[in-house]
């Protein structure tokens, strides 16, 4: 059913002009619960989530793949969920990311560049030069293949 919902939403996004920049991030299903996480290049609004929810409710009520009583949650991924697609990185350019690589290394810095093959993080790093420490700005290139998890860090 997860694949069916994803395909159905992808088709809906291509036929509805208001949703042309939307994409499915994740769909999870249990016995009577369906959770759908949607993102958009221009940002998700409550109104977009509401319309997508009503579209899915109509299908769930008619086809009843979860039975008569079910719970449906449609929302944007939120900052605590890892980035999955290049489109999400582009949308978060300029923000601070914490990236864990497939090798287990952790990097934290401002998302400076988003390219077709990877990202560049910029961070201030303390280094020892002689007997004293100096702060330098360092760029770290990370390919998408090497990213295990990337989370946007919010600073207040």
Helices and strands as residue ranges (DSSP letters): H 2-15, G 17-19, E 22-29, E 33-40, H 46-63, E 71-75, H 86-91, E 96-101, E 106-114, E 118-129, E 132-143, G 144-146, E 147-153
